[in-house]
């Protein structure tokens, strides 16, 4: 009985995953497993394809292009509403850049889902993806070119990193040079390569679908409805969704929906403003100062401001005050001057406009120390910019901490400050980074900052209400009669400015005023100081402004 049981056990067959038996497939197990695995790969690839097709249908598209030959499809002539202008274009032209977002958008699968209204600035002949130099900083042009001609499988994503395919583990395996690969092994390697490529193509196509989604119909009939305004004889068209993106009763919305249909303004200005709003709506983002400034192109800023106001965008908020001393060009220069310097300000914004906002203007808010510190309290970091009376030189100081006056006494916080000369004179045009200090000195409501060196006279000392890198504001000779009793009533117009000679290039040494040596005032410092202004060590300023930088 035991023998028969053993024989039965030996003769029993166990099923393999693919239906074979151990007895007949013990030496072919890998083959059966490979067949099963290849079927699993096929199922997974089919699922990937179905997932992409479902995503396309969810966007309002179709799984396949219209049922007609590709050559015939590419000959279709599409009628597009480009910012109110009717444009006829052959489909093949739009699909010329293979695998681009533009080709995906107009390849035929999304015709029913597309609102045929592209908000673009102007017609351009684009021969390749390279942007013409004259347009490289013109956001209403560059944004759409980079977005629509982007190929996720090859080109760097606008504002991001290039798509990088996954590493191929097979590349690390070297084949024996003496053993030619069998046809089956080559087939397996080809399957591995194609599967890897399929995964890359899926990832790239998903990025294309993400890119075109904001350009398609939302599914909300009202939001997808087009509305137009007549602007100086031309038409500007947007969807109601874009028109109401700044508010249902916003000035921008009412220009298209409620007010009279005609607007008397340059068409270029209006199209650029509409482009700003459209891009922000498409990205689901708030309009920024960089958006508004980037859309200005080479337009005259005063006319651009007027158009912004007409459409309900705060020009001061986005471009800075029209009468402000600080400009975006100043900020860019300061960023350049600080490049490579240590120490340097932690961050200098790229443009004027929110969050870089003016919070104090002396000729409006008052020149007293009280007027100043009341306006800037609670803000940090700060930028002070002043204009020298009689020379129109411009100086700026970036202060990395707040200026807080909390009582009657003076204070010396460990706050870094950096000085800059932004504008010189015809005789002394030199500008640049002029110095830094690790502390600032702040007067209280009663007590002034005292015992400052008077570089104009070795025999006197100065008081001030604020001392930062290179500058002391509200200076007065300590022995001078007639000073206000309280520091809070002192005016900030009189200043002293100095910079270290060894930190400046040779051009800075061409001054009409003599320098001073710190050893004349201190035994342990032999460095030389120069005045920052052509007016000398002391000078009056006829304007002072403060900006918050964050």
C-alpha positions in Angstrom: 0.0 0.0 0.0 2.8 2.4 0.9 4.5 1.6 -2.4 1.3 2.2 -4.4 0.8 5.5 -2.5 4.3 6.5 -3.3 3.8 5.6 -7.0 0.6 7.6 -7.1 2.4 10.5 -5.5 5.1 10.4 -8.1 2.6 10.1 -10.9 0.5 13.1 -9.7 0.8 16.2 -11.9 0.7 19.8 -10.5 -0.6 22.5 -12.8 1.7 25.3 -14.0 0.4 28.9 -14.2 0.1 28.5 -18.0 -1.6 25.1 -17.9 1.5 22.9 -18.2 2.4 20.1 -15.8 5.6 19.9 -13.8 6.4 16.6 -15.4 6.4 18.1 -18.9 7.5 21.6 -18.2 10.1 21.5 -15.5 12.7 22.6 -17.9 10.4 25.1 -19.7 9.2 27.0 -16.7 10.8 30.3 -17.7 9.2 30.0 -21.2 5.7 29.6 -19.7 6.4 32.4 -17.3 7.6 34.7 -20.1 4.5 34.0 -22.1 2.3 34.9 -19.0 4.4 38.0 -18.3 4.2 39.2 -21.9 0.4 38.9 -21.7 0.5 40.9 -18.5 2.6 43.5 -20.3 0.2 43.6 -23.1 -2.7 44.0 -20.7 -0.9 46.8 -18.9 -0.1 48.7 -22.1 -3.7 48.3 -23.3 -4.8 49.8 -19.9 -2.4 52.7 -20.4 -3.9 53.4 -23.8 -7.4 53.2 -22.5 -6.5 55.5 -19.6 -5.2 58.2 -22.0 -8.3 57.8 -24.2 -10.5 58.3 -21.2 -8.6 61.4 -20.2 -9.1 62.8 -23.7 -12.8 62.1 -23.5 -13.0 63.7 -20.1 -11.5 66.9 -21.6 -14.3 66.8 -24.2 -12.2 65.3 -26.9 -12.4 62.0 -28.7 -10.3 58.9 -28.5 -9.5 59.1 -32.2 -9.2 61.7 -34.8 -12.1 62.3 -37.3 -12.8 59.3 -39.5 -11.0 60.6 -42.6 -7.6 60.0 -44.2 -4.8 62.0 -42.4 -3.8 63.8 -45.6 -7.4 65.0 -46.0 -7.7 65.9 -42.3 -4.5 68.1 -42.5 -6.0 70.0 -45.5 -8.9 71.2 -43.3 -9.1 75.0 -43.1 -10.0 76.1 -39.6 -11.6 79.5 -38.8 -10.2 80.8 -35.5 -11.2 83.8 -33.5 -7.9 85.3 -32.5 -8.6 88.0 -29.9 -11.6 89.1 -32.0 -10.0 88.8 -35.4 -11.2 86.0 -37.7 -8.3 84.0 -39.0 -8.4 81.2 -41.5 -5.5 78.7 -41.2 -4.9 75.2 -42.6 -4.7 72.5 -40.0 -1.4 71.2 -41.2 0.2 74.6 -40.4 -0.9 74.3 -36.8 0.3 70.7 -36.6 3.7 71.4 -38.2 5.7 71.1 -35.0 5.2 67.4 -34.3 4.2 66.3 -30.8 3.9 69.9 -29.7 1.0 71.1 -27.5 -0.3 73.1 -30.5 -0.3 69.9 -32.7 -2.2 68.0 -30.0 -4.7 70.9 -29.6 -5.5 71.1 -33.4 -4.9 67.4 -34.4 -8.6 66.9 -34.8 -9.5 65.1 -31.5 -10.4 68.3 -29.6 -12.2 70.3 -32.3 -15.5 70.0 -30.5 -14.0 70.9 -27.1 -12.0 73.9 -28.3 -13.2 77.5 -27.8 -11.9 78.8 -31.0 -10.6 82.0 -29.5 -6.9 82.3 -28.7 -5.9 85.4 -26.8 -2.7 86.4 -28.5 -1.1 89.7 -29.1 -0.3 89.7 -32.8 0.2 87.6 -35.8 3.8 86.3 -36.2 5.5 84.1 -38.7 7.1 81.4 -36.5 9.6 79.3 -38.5 11.0 77.5 -35.6 10.8 77.3 -31.8 13.5 80.0 -31.3 11.9 83.2 -30.1 13.1 86.4 -32.0 15.4 88.6 -29.9 13.0 91.5 -30.1 10.2 89.4 -28.5 12.2 87.5 -25.9 10.9 89.7 -23.0 7.5 90.3 -24.5 5.3 88.0 -22.3 2.1 88.1 -24.4 4.2 86.7 -27.2 6.6 84.4 -25.4 4.1 82.8 -23.1 1.9 81.4 -26.0 4.9 80.4 -28.2 6.5 78.5 -25.4 3.3 76.8 -24.4 1.9 75.9 -27.8 5.2 74.9 -29.4 6.4 72.9 -26.4 7.1 69.2 -27.0 7.2 67.5 -23.6 9.1 64.5 -24.9 12.1 66.6 -26.1 11.8 70.3 -25.1 12.3 71.9 -21.8 9.0 72.6 -20.1 8.2 76.4 -20.0 9.3 77.5 -16.5 10.4 74.0 -15.5 12.7 71.1 -16.1 13.0 69.0 -19.3 11.3 65.7 -19.3 13.9 63.1 -18.4 13.2 59.4 -19.3 13.7 56.8 -16.7 17.1 55.0 -16.6 17.3 51.9 -18.6 18.5 49.0 -16.5 19.3 46.9 -19.6 22.0 49.4 -20.6 24.1 48.3 -17.6 24.1 44.7 -18.8 26.9 43.9 -21.3 26.4 41.0 -23.6 29.2 38.4 -24.1 30.9 39.5 -27.3 31.6 35.9 -28.2 27.9 34.8 -28.1 25.6 36.5 -30.7 22.1 37.2 -29.3 19.5 34.7 -30.3 16.4 36.0 -32.2 14.3 35.4 -29.1 16.7 37.5 -26.9 16.7 40.3 -29.4 12.9 40.2 -29.4 12.9 40.4 -25.6 15.3 43.3 -25.6 13.1 45.1 -28.2 10.0 44.5 -26.1 11.8 46.0 -23.1 12.9 49.0 -25.2 9.4 49.6 -26.7 7.8 49.2 -23.2 10.1 51.8 -21.8 9.4 54.1 -24.7 5.7 53.6 -24.3 5.9 54.7 -20.7 7.8 57.8 -21.8 5.3 58.6 -24.5 2.4 58.2 -22.0 4.1 60.7 -19.6 4.7 63.2 -22.4 1.2 62.9 -23.7 -0.3 63.4 -20.2 1.7 66.6 -20.0 0.3 67.7 -23.4 -3.2 67.0 -22.1 -2.5 69.0 -18.9 -1.3 71.9 -21.1 -4.3 72.0 -23.4 -6.9 71.5 -20.7 -7.2 75.3 -19.8 -7.6 76.1 -23.5 -10.7 73.8 -23.9 -14.3 74.4 -23.1 -15.1 74.2 -19.4 -18.4 72.5 -19.8 -20.2 75.5 -18.3 -22.2 77.0 -21.2 -22.2 80.5 -19.8 -18.5 80.6 -19.0 -17.7 79.3 -22.5 -19.9 81.9 -24.2 -17.9 84.6 -26.2 -18.4 88.3 -25.6 -16.7 91.1 -27.5 -15.9 94.8 -27.2 -15.2 97.2 -30.0 -11.8 98.9 -29.5 -10.9 101.7 -31.8 -12.5 100.0 -34.8 -11.2 96.5 -33.9 -12.8 93.7 -31.9 -11.5 92.0 -28.7 -13.2 88.8 -27.7 -13.0 86.8 -24.5 -15.2 84.1 -22.8 -17.6 85.2 -20.1 -15.5 83.1 -17.8 -12.4 85.2 -18.5 -14.5 88.4 -18.4 -15.8 87.6 -14.9 -12.5 86.2 -13.5 -11.8 89.5 -11.7 -15.4 89.6 -10.3 -18.9 89.4 -11.7 -19.3 93.2 -11.3 -15.7 94.1 -11.9 -14.8 96.9 -14.3 -13.1 94.4 -16.5 -16.3 92.3 -16.8 -18.5 95.3 -17.3 -16.3 96.5 -20.2 -17.5 93.4 -22.1 -20.9 92.7 -20.6 -22.6 95.8 -19.3 -21.0 99.0 -20.6 -21.3 100.3 -24.1 -19.7 98.1 -26.7 -17.2 100.7 -27.9 -13.9 101.6 -26.1 -11.7 104.4 -27.3 -8.2 103.1 -26.5 -5.3 101.8 -28.5 -6.0 98.2 -29.5 -2.5 97.1 -28.6 -2.9 98.3 -25.0 -6.3 96.5 -24.6 -5.1 93.3 -26.1 -2.1 93.1 -23.8 -4.3 93.8 -20.7 -6.8 91.1 -21.8 -3.9 88.7 -22.3 -2.8 89.3 -18.7 -6.3 88.5 -17.4 -6.7 85.5 -19.7 -3.4 83.9 -18.7 -4.1 84.4 -15.0 -7.6 82.8 -15.4 -6.2 80.0 -17.5 -3.5 79.2 -14.8 -5.9 79.7 -11.9 -3.5 82.3 -10.5 -3.7 85.9 -9.2 -2.4 88.6 -11.4 1.1 89.7 -10.3 3.2 92.8 -10.9 5.5 90.7 -13.1 2.6 89.6 -15.2 1.4 93.2 -15.8 4.9 94.6 -16.4 5.9 91.7 -18.7 2.8 92.4 -20.9 3.7 96.0 -21.4 6.3 95.3 -24.1 7.6 98.5 -25.6 4.4 100.5 -25.0 4.6 104.0 -23.4 4.1 103.4 -19.7 1.8 106.4 -19.2 -0.7 105.2 -21.9 -0.4 101.6 -20.5 -1.3 102.9 -17.1 -4.3 104.6 -18.5 -5.5 101.5 -20.2 -5.0 99.4 -17.0 -7.2 101.9 -15.1 -9.9 101.7 -17.8 -10.1 98.0 -17.3 -10.0 98.1 -13.6 -6.5 97.0 -12.8 -4.6 99.1 -10.2 -1.7 100.6 -12.1 0.1 101.8 -8.9 -0.2 98.3 -7.4 1.1 96.5 -10.4 3.6 99.1 -11.8 4.4 101.2 -8.7 3.4 104.8 -8.3 3.6 107.0 -11.3 5.5 109.7 -9.3 7.8 107.2 -7.5 11.6 107.5 -7.5 12.1 103.7 -7.5 12.0 101.9 -10.9 12.2 98.3 -11.9 15.5 99.2 -13.7 16.9 100.3 -10.3 16.1 96.9 -8.8 17.6 95.1 -11.7 20.8 97.1 -11.4 21.0 96.4 -7.7 20.7 92.7 -8.3 23.5 92.9 -10.8 25.8 94.9 -8.6 25.3 92.4 -5.7 26.0 89.4 -7.8 29.1 87.8 -6.4 29.3 90.2 -3.4 29.4 88.9 0.1 27.6 89.9 2.1 24.7 90.9 -0.1 21.0 91.5 0.6 19.1 88.2 1.0 16.7 89.1 -1.7 16.1 92.0 -4.1 12.8 91.8 -5.9 12.8 91.8 -9.7 10.3 94.6 -10.3 8.4 97.4 -8.7 4.8 96.6 -7.9 3.1 94.3 -5.4 4.6 93.2 -3.1 7.1 96.1 -3.6 4.8 98.9 -2.5 5.6 102.5 -1.5 4.5 103.2 2.1 6.0 106.6 2.7 6.7 109.7 0.7 8.2 112.7 2.6 6.7 115.4 0.5 3.2 113.9 1.1 3.4 112.3 4.5 5.7 114.7 6.2 9.5 115.1 6.9 9.4 114.6 10.6 11.0 111.5 12.2 7.5 110.7 13.7 5.9 110.8 10.2 8.5 108.4 8.9 8.6 105.7 11.6 4.9 105.7 11.9 4.6 104.9 8.2 7.1 102.1 8.1 6.4 100.3 11.3 5.6 96.7 10.9 7.2 96.4 7.5 10.3 94.4 6.7 12.5 94.4 4.7 12.6 98.0 3.6 14.1 100.1 0.8 14.7 103.8 1.3 15.4 105.9 -1.8 16.3 109.6 -1.6 17.0 112.4 -4.1 19.8 114.9 -3.4 18.7 118.6 -3.7 20.6 120.4 -6.4 22.2 117.4 -8.0 19.4 114.9 -8.5 21.6 112.1 -7.4 19.6 109.1 -6.3 20.6 106.9 -3.3 19.0 103.7 -2.0 19.4 101.7 1.2 18.0 98.2 1.7 17.4 97.4 5.4 16.8 93.7 6.1 14.8 94.3 9.3 12.1 96.6 10.6 12.6 100.1 11.9 10.8 100.0 15.2 10.4 102.9 17.6 8.9 101.6 20.8 9.8 104.2 23.4 11.7 107.4 24.1 15.2 105.8 24.0 17.4 105.2 21.0 18.3 101.6 19.9 21.0 99.7 17.9 19.5 96.5 16.5 21.6 94.0 14.7 20.1 94.6 11.3 22.1 94.5 8.1 21.8 97.4 5.7 23.2 97.9 2.2 23.9 101.2 0.4 23.6 102.0 -3.4 24.1 104.9 -5.7 21.4 104.7 -8.4 22.0 107.9 -10.3 25.0 110.2 -10.6 25.6 113.5 -12.4 27.1 114.4 -15.7 30.4 115.2 -14.1 30.3 112.1 -11.8 28.1 109.5 -13.4 29.4 106.6 -11.4 26.8 104.3 -9.8 26.9 101.0 -7.9 27.0 99.2 -4.6 28.7 101.5 -2.1 28.7 99.7 1.3 27.2 97.6 4.0 26.8 97.7 7.8 25.7 95.0 10.2 23.8 97.4 12.6 21.5 100.3 12.3 21.0 103.1 14.8 17.4 104.3 15.5 16.3 107.3 17.5 13.5 107.0 20.0 10.7 109.5 20.3 12.8 111.7 22.6 16.4 110.6 22.3 18.5 111.1 19.2 21.4 108.9 18.0 24.5 110.7 19.3 28.2 110.8 19.1 28.5 110.5 15.3 31.7 111.6 13.5 31.2 114.8 11.6 33.4 114.2 8.5 33.1 117.9 7.5 34.7 119.0 10.8 37.0 117.0 13.1 36.1 119.2 16.0 32.4 118.5 16.0 30.0 115.6 16.5 26.6 114.9 15.0 23.3 113.7 16.1 20.9 111.9 13.8 17.5 110.1 13.8 18.5 107.1 11.6 22.0 105.7 10.7 22.3 102.9 8.2 24.9 101.7 5.7 26.7 104.8 4.3 24.0 107.3 5.4 22.8 109.2 8.4 19.4 110.9 8.2 18.2 114.0 10.1 21.7 115.0 11.1 22.5 118.1 13.2 25.7 119.3 14.9 25.5 118.4 18.5 26.2 122.0 19.6 23.7 123.6 17.2 21.1 125.8 18.8 17.4 125.5 17.8 17.0 121.7 17.7 13.5 120.4 18.4 13.2 119.2 22.0 12.0 115.7 20.9 13.6 113.5 18.3 10.2 112.7 16.9 9.9 116.4 15.7 13.3 116.4 13.9 13.2 116.6 10.1 15.1 114.0 8.0 16.2 116.3 5.2 19.8 116.9 6.2 22.1 113.9 5.6 25.7 112.8 5.8 27.0 110.1 3.4 30.3 108.3 3.3 31.8 105.2 1.8 35.1 103.3 2.1 37.5 104.1 -0.6 39.1 100.6 -0.7 35.7 99.0 -1.6 35.2 101.2 -4.7 36.8 101.2 -8.2 39.1 103.9 -9.3 36.3 106.0 -10.8 34.8 106.7 -7.4 38.0 108.5 -6.3 37.5 111.4 -8.8 35.8 113.7 -6.3 36.2 117.4 -5.8 36.0 117.0 -2.1 38.9 115.7 0.1 38.7 112.3 1.7 39.2 111.6 5.4 41.2 108.9 7.1 39.5 107.1 10.0 42.7 107.1 11.9 42.2 110.9 12.3 39.3 109.9 14.6 40.3 106.4 15.8 43.7 105.0 16.5 43.0 101.5 15.2 41.6 102.1 11.7 43.6 103.5 8.8 41.0 103.2 6.1 40.0 106.2 3.9 36.4 107.5 3.5 35.0 109.4 0.5 31.8 111.4 0.3 29.0 109.7 -1.6 27.6 112.9 -3.2 29.1 115.6 -5.3 27.6 118.0 -2.8 30.1 116.9 -0.2 29.8 115.2 3.2 26.6 116.9 4.1 23.7 117.4 1.7 20.0 118.1 1.7 17.5 115.7 0.1 14.3 117.0 -1.5 12.5 113.7 -1.6 12.6 110.5 0.5 10.5 107.4 -0.1 10.2 104.1 1.7 9.1 100.9 0.0 8.2 97.6 1.6 9.9 94.7 -0.2 7.7 91.9 1.0 
